C-alpha cells in the first residue's frame, strides 16, 4: 500500500539560515541506514519536508526499523501519493485509504488538510469539511471527533498530494556529524555503549578506544567489545575502534603503586592515552560511561582525580542516572545481552580488595612518580602498537 515515507524532524526546524546543513546531514544518515535494507530508495528535500521514496520492492517493517535508528528523525509517516486528477479523485483515494487501513473498525477521526499550493481550488477548511463528509457517507464505522480522534487524517496539497495518518516515533536528537567528534572509552560493560549512544544522539560523531590486557583478558573479551561497537554503530555510523594493549602498563602500576590506588592510577593512564589518540584524530572531547557513586572509581573524589590529567573536556552523559535507567536504555538499543556476557575486561583483573573512594591527589601524583623510569616507554609502545578496526553494522 505504501511506497514512500514523510520524515518529520523537530530541532532542525529552528536552525534558521543553517537549517539546510542539518537537513543535508539528516539525508546522509538516512542513506546510511537504508543501505541495510533490501530495495532501492530515493531521498529528496522539498519545501521543508524530507521524503523517502521506494523505487523498487522493499520490506516495509525492515525499512521502518532502520529509519528508527536515525538521530534527527522524530516521526516516520507512511504516505500515499495521490495524482491531482480533481477533487472527486482525491475523495475516492482517501476513502480507499481509510477502508484499506482500518477496515470495519469503529474509529473516530478528523481531517487535517494543509494547502501549500495556493492555486488549489479549495482551501484547507473546505477540504477538511468536504473530505470528512465523504468519509462519513462511505464508512459508517467512522465518526468525527475534532478534539481527541483515534485517527488524524493528514492531507498535504503540495507539488503532489500526500495522505498519511500514522506517525511512527523516531529517536529524536540531532543528525550525527553536526556537532563535532569525540572519543568514547569503550569497555565490555553495560554503561559505556549507552554513553556512546546518548552522545551520538546529540549529533556527535564517535570514535572509540578499548584497553585490552592479554593474556589476562581473552580474545573473546575483545570480540565482545567489537560486537558492542557494531551495535552502537547502527545509530552512530561507522566507528574507528582503537585497541590498546594495556597489559604492561597495568603490571607496572601493580608492582610499583599502592594497591588501593590501582584503579584510579590505571584510569588516569587510560584517560591520558585516550586523550592522545583523541587529539591525533581531531576529537573535541572524551566520553565515558561513569555515573556518580556507582563504583569506587566513580565517586566525586575519584572523578576529580581522573579528570585532573585531561586537557580536553570529558563528557559523562550517564552521570546522574541510576543503574536501572542505564539498563533500560541498553535493552532498548540491544546492547544489554552482549554487555552481560561473562568475558572480563582489563579493569576487573587488577582490582584491589579495598579500593580508595576518596583519593588524595597529592598522594596519587607522588605514587605515580614510582613509574617514572618506565611509564613513558610503556605508553609510547602501547600507542605505537595500537590496532585500529573500522566497525560498522552490516
SULSULSUL-V21010 format. One record per residue. N is the residue number from 1. RES is the residue in one letter. SS is DSSP state (hx for helix, st for strand, lp for the rest). PHI is phi as a letter, one per 20 degrees, with the letter a starting at -180 (NA if undefined). D_LAST is the distance of its C-alpha to the last C-alpha in Angstrom with 2 decimals. Layout:
BEGIN
N:RES:SS:PHI:D_LAST + N:RES:SS:PHI:D_LAST
END
This chain:
BEGIN
1:X:lp:NA:28.04 + 2:X:lp:e:25.77 + 3:X:lp:c:24.34 + 4:X:st:b:23.69 + 5:X:st:c:23.07 + 6:X:st:e:25.20 + 7:X:st:d:23.43 + 8:X:st:e:25.84 + 9:X:lp:c:25.91 + 10:X:lp:c:28.60 + 11:X:hx:g:29.11 + 12:X:hx:g:28.18 + 13:X:hx:f:31.18 + 14:X:hx:d:33.66 + 15:X:lp:e:32.56 + 16:X:hx:m:35.45 + 17:X:hx:f:35.49 + 18:X:hx:e:32.12 + 19:X:hx:g:30.35 + 20:X:hx:f:28.94 + 21:X:hx:f:26.99 + 22:X:hx:f:25.25 + 23:X:hx:f:24.74 + 24:X:hx:f:23.20 + 25:X:hx:f:20.79 + 26:X:hx:f:19.91 + 27:X:hx:g:19.38 + 28:X:hx:f:16.95 + 29:X:hx:f:14.89 + 30:X:hx:f:15.10 + 31:X:hx:g:13.92 + 32:X:hx:f:10.78 + 33:X:hx:f:10.15 + 34:X:hx:f:11.23 + 35:X:lp:f:8.92 + 36:X:lp:e:6.69 + 37:X:lp:d:10.13 + 38:X:lp:f:12.43 + 39:X:lp:o:15.34 + 40:X:lp:d:16.62 + 41:X:st:c:17.87 + 42:X:st:d:20.53 + 43:X:st:d:20.91 + 44:X:st:b:24.46 + 45:X:st:d:26.73 + 46:X:st:b:30.28 + 47:X:lp:l:33.13 + 48:X:lp:m:31.24 + 49:X:st:c:28.62 + 50:X:st:d:24.98 + 51:X:st:d:24.10 + 52:X:st:d:20.99 + 53:X:st:d:22.32 + 54:X:st:e:20.69 + 55:X:lp:d:21.97 + 56:X:lp:b:20.85 + 57:X:lp:f:20.33 + 58:X:lp:b:17.62 + 59:X:lp:e:16.86 + 60:X:hx:g:18.71 + 61:X:hx:f:17.48 + 62:X:hx:f:13.73 + 63:X:hx:f:14.55 + 64:X:hx:f:16.71 + 65:X:hx:f:14.36 + 66:X:hx:f:11.86 + 67:X:hx:f:15.04 + 68:X:lp:f:16.22 + 69:X:lp:e:13.76 + 70:X:lp:e:15.44 + 71:X:lp:f:18.35 + 72:X:lp:o:21.49 + 73:X:lp:e:21.34 + 74:X:lp:d:24.12 + 75:X:st:b:24.36 + 76:X:st:d:22.59 + 77:X:st:d:25.38 + 78:X:st:f:25.04 + 79:X:st:d:27.81 + 80:X:st:d:30.13 + 81:X:st:e:31.72 + 82:X:st:c:35.46 + 83:X:lp:f:37.37 + 84:X:lp:e:40.40 + 85:X:lp:d:43.07 + 86:X:lp:o:45.38 + 87:X:hx:f:45.59 + 88:X:hx:f:46.45 + 89:X:hx:f:43.23 + 90:X:hx:g:41.28 + 91:X:hx:f:43.09 + 92:X:hx:f:42.42 + 93:X:hx:f:38.68 + 94:X:hx:f:38.67 + 95:X:hx:f:40.59 + 96:X:hx:f:38.24 + 97:X:hx:g:35.26 + 98:X:hx:f:37.03 + 99:X:hx:f:38.07 + 100:X:hx:f:34.71 + 101:X:hx:e:32.89 + 102:X:hx:d:35.62 + 103:X:lp:l:37.92 + 104:X:lp:e:41.08 + 105:X:lp:f:39.86 + 106:X:lp:e:42.45 + 107:X:st:c:40.93 + 108:X:st:d:42.30 + 109:X:st:b:41.05 + 110:X:st:b:41.82 + 111:X:st:e:41.02 + 112:X:st:c:39.80 + 113:X:st:e:40.21 + 114:X:st:c:39.42 + 115:X:st:d:41.24 + 116:X:lp:f:39.72 + 117:X:lp:e:41.48 + 118:X:lp:f:45.09 + 119:X:lp:e:46.67 + 120:X:lp:f:45.53 + 121:X:lp:f:48.84 + 122:X:lp:d:48.22 + 123:X:lp:e:47.36 + 124:X:hx:f:44.86 + 125:X:hx:f:47.53 + 126:X:hx:f:48.85 + 127:X:hx:f:45.43 + 128:X:hx:g:44.91 + 129:X:hx:f:48.33 + 130:X:hx:f:48.33 + 131:X:hx:f:44.86 + 132:X:hx:g:45.52 + 133:X:hx:f:48.77 + 134:X:hx:f:47.21 + 135:X:hx:f:44.63 + 136:X:hx:f:47.54 + 137:X:hx:f:49.50 + 138:X:hx:e:46.76 + 139:X:lp:c:44.94 + 140:X:lp:f:47.62 + 141:X:lp:f:45.08 + 142:X:st:d:44.13 + 143:X:st:c:46.20 + 144:X:st:e:46.08 + 145:X:lp:b:45.33 + 146:X:lp:e:45.02 + 147:X:lp:e:44.51 + 148:X:lp:c:41.90 + 149:X:lp:f:40.62 + 150:X:lp:f:38.01 + 151:X:st:c:36.66 + 152:X:st:d:36.64 + 153:X:st:e:36.50 + 154:X:st:e:35.50 + 155:X:st:c:36.77 + 156:X:st:d:36.00 + 157:X:st:e:38.26 + 158:X:lp:c:36.61 + 159:X:lp:f:36.27 + 160:X:lp:c:34.94 + 161:X:st:d:35.67 + 162:X:st:d:32.92 + 163:X:st:c:33.25 + 164:X:st:b:31.13 + 165:X:lp:c:32.04 + 166:X:lp:d:28.92 + 167:X:lp:c:27.18 + 168:X:st:e:24.00 + 169:X:st:f:23.68 + 170:X:lp:e:20.95 + 171:X:lp:e:20.28 + 172:X:lp:m:22.89 + 173:X:lp:n:23.17 + 174:X:st:c:22.76 + 175:X:lp:f:20.07 + 176:X:lp:g:18.20 + 177:X:lp:o:20.04 + 178:X:lp:e:23.40 + 179:X:lp:c:24.89 + 180:X:lp:n:24.28 + 181:X:st:c:22.25 + 182:X:st:b:22.89 + 183:X:st:d:22.19 + 184:X:st:e:21.09 + 185:X:st:e:22.76 + 186:X:lp:d:20.09 + 187:X:lp:d:21.43 + 188:X:lp:e:20.42 + 189:X:lp:e:22.46 + 190:X:lp:f:22.13 + 191:X:hx:f:23.36 + 192:X:hx:f:21.48 + 193:X:hx:f:17.96 + 194:X:hx:f:19.99 + 195:X:hx:f:21.85 + 196:X:hx:f:18.79 + 197:X:hx:f:17.69 + 198:X:hx:f:21.29 + 199:X:hx:f:21.85 + 200:X:hx:f:18.75 + 201:X:hx:f:20.29 + 202:X:st:e:23.28 + 203:X:lp:n:21.51 + 204:X:lp:e:21.15 + 205:X:st:f:18.41 + 206:X:st:d:17.80 + 207:X:st:d:17.61 + 208:X:st:b:18.36 + 209:X:st:c:20.79 + 210:X:st:c:21.05 + 211:X:st:e:24.42 + 212:X:st:d:24.37 + 213:X:lp:c:27.72 + 214:X:lp:f:27.91 + 215:X:lp:e:29.75 + 216:X:lp:f:30.27 + 217:X:lp:d:26.56 + 218:X:lp:e:24.55 + 219:X:hx:f:21.38 + 220:X:hx:f:20.04 + 221:X:hx:f:20.81 + 222:X:hx:f:18.83 + 223:X:hx:f:15.78 + 224:X:hx:g:16.29 + 225:X:hx:f:16.15 + 226:X:hx:f:12.95 + 227:X:hx:f:11.42 + 228:X:hx:f:13.24 + 229:X:hx:f:12.03 + 230:X:hx:f:8.33 + 231:X:hx:f:9.89 + 232:X:hx:f:12.06 + 233:X:hx:f:9.66 + 234:X:hx:g:8.63 + 235:X:hx:e:12.27 + 236:X:hx:e:13.24 + 237:X:lp:n:10.91 + 238:X:lp:g:10.19 + 239:X:st:d:12.63 + 240:X:st:e:15.00 + 241:X:st:e:15.90 + 242:X:st:e:19.44 + 243:X:st:e:20.67 + 244:X:st:d:24.49 + 245:X:st:f:26.76 + 246:X:lp:d:29.18 + 247:X:hx:g:31.36 + 248:X:hx:f:34.40 + 249:X:hx:f:34.58 + 250:X:hx:f:34.52 + 251:X:hx:f:37.20 + 252:X:hx:f:39.37 + 253:X:hx:f:39.22 + 254:X:hx:f:40.01 + 255:X:hx:f:42.99 + 256:X:hx:d:44.47 + 257:X:lp:c:43.85 + 258:X:lp:g:45.11 + 259:X:hx:f:42.86 + 260:X:hx:f:43.00 + 261:X:hx:d:41.40 + 262:X:hx:g:38.60 + 263:X:hx:f:35.77 + 264:X:hx:f:37.02 + 265:X:hx:f:37.58 + 266:X:hx:f:34.23 + 267:X:hx:f:32.58 + 268:X:hx:f:34.61 + 269:X:hx:f:33.45 + 270:X:hx:f:29.79 + 271:X:hx:f:30.42 + 272:X:hx:f:32.30 + 273:X:hx:f:29.58 + 274:X:hx:f:26.81 + 275:X:hx:f:29.14 + 276:X:hx:g:29.75 + 277:X:hx:f:26.08 + 278:X:hx:g:25.77 + 279:X:hx:f:28.74 + 280:X:hx:f:27.51 + 281:X:lp:d:24.24 + 282:X:lp:m:26.13 + 283:X:lp:e:25.05 + 284:X:lp:e:27.70 + 285:X:st:a:27.64 + 286:X:st:d:26.36 + 287:X:st:c:24.67 + 288:X:lp:c:25.58 + 289:X:lp:e:25.31 + 290:X:lp:f:29.08 + 291:X:lp:c:31.27 + 292:X:lp:g:35.05 + 293:X:lp:n:36.81 + 294:X:lp:f:33.93 + 295:X:lp:c:34.82 + 296:X:hx:f:37.48 + 297:X:hx:e:35.40 + 298:X:hx:c:34.74 + 299:X:lp:f:38.33 + 300:X:hx:g:39.61 + 301:X:hx:f:41.50 + 302:X:hx:f:38.54 + 303:X:hx:f:36.26 + 304:X:hx:f:39.12 + 305:X:hx:f:39.39 + 306:X:hx:f:35.76 + 307:X:hx:f:35.81 + 308:X:lp:f:38.88 + 309:X:lp:e:37.09 + 310:X:lp:e:34.72 + 311:X:lp:d:35.72 + 312:X:lp:d:32.71 + 313:X:st:f:31.93 + 314:X:st:d:30.22 + 315:X:st:d:28.38 + 316:X:lp:c:28.40 + 317:X:lp:f:27.02 + 318:X:lp:e:27.83 + 319:X:lp:g:31.34 + 320:X:lp:d:33.27 + 321:X:lp:e:31.12 + 322:X:lp:e:32.11 + 323:X:hx:f:29.88 + 324:X:hx:f:29.59 + 325:X:hx:f:28.37 + 326:X:hx:f:25.61 + 327:X:hx:f:24.68 + 328:X:hx:f:24.54 + 329:X:hx:f:22.00 + 330:X:hx:f:19.86 + 331:X:hx:f:20.06 + 332:X:hx:f:19.18 + 333:X:lp:e:15.91 + 334:X:lp:m:15.18 + 335:X:lp:d:15.81 + 336:X:hx:g:19.29 + 337:X:hx:f:18.85 + 338:X:hx:f:16.94 + 339:X:hx:f:19.54 + 340:X:lp:e:22.44 + 341:X:lp:f:21.55 + 342:X:lp:e:24.72 + 343:X:lp:d:23.67 + 344:X:lp:f:25.88 + 345:X:lp:e:25.10 + 346:X:hx:f:27.81 + 347:X:hx:f:29.49 + 348:X:hx:e:30.69 + 349:X:lp:e:32.30 + 350:X:lp:d:35.13 + 351:X:lp:d:36.16 + 352:X:lp:f:39.85 + 353:X:lp:f:41.85 + 354:X:lp:c:43.30 + 355:X:lp:f:41.12 + 356:X:lp:f:42.87 + 357:X:lp:d:41.99 + 358:X:lp:c:44.20 + 359:X:lp:f:43.79 + 360:X:lp:e:46.51 + 361:X:hx:g:45.12 + 362:X:hx:f:48.26 + 363:X:hx:f:47.91 + 364:X:hx:g:44.21 + 365:X:hx:f:44.99 + 366:X:hx:f:47.97 + 367:X:hx:f:46.05 + 368:X:hx:f:43.26 + 369:X:hx:f:46.07 + 370:X:hx:f:46.29 + 371:X:hx:e:43.12 + 372:X:lp:g:44.52 + 373:X:lp:f:45.34 + 374:X:lp:c:41.81 + 375:X:hx:f:39.18 + 376:X:hx:f:38.83 + 377:X:hx:f:38.16 + 378:X:hx:f:35.73 + 379:X:hx:f:33.70 + 380:X:hx:f:33.81 + 381:X:hx:f:32.63 + 382:X:hx:f:29.74 + 383:X:hx:f:28.64 + 384:X:hx:f:29.31 + 385:X:lp:d:27.28 + 386:X:lp:f:24.18 + 387:X:st:d:20.79 + 388:X:st:d:18.12 + 389:X:st:d:14.42 + 390:X:st:e:11.88 + 391:X:st:d:9.19 + 392:X:lp:b:6.22 + 393:X:lp:f:3.79 + 394:X:lp:e:0.00
END
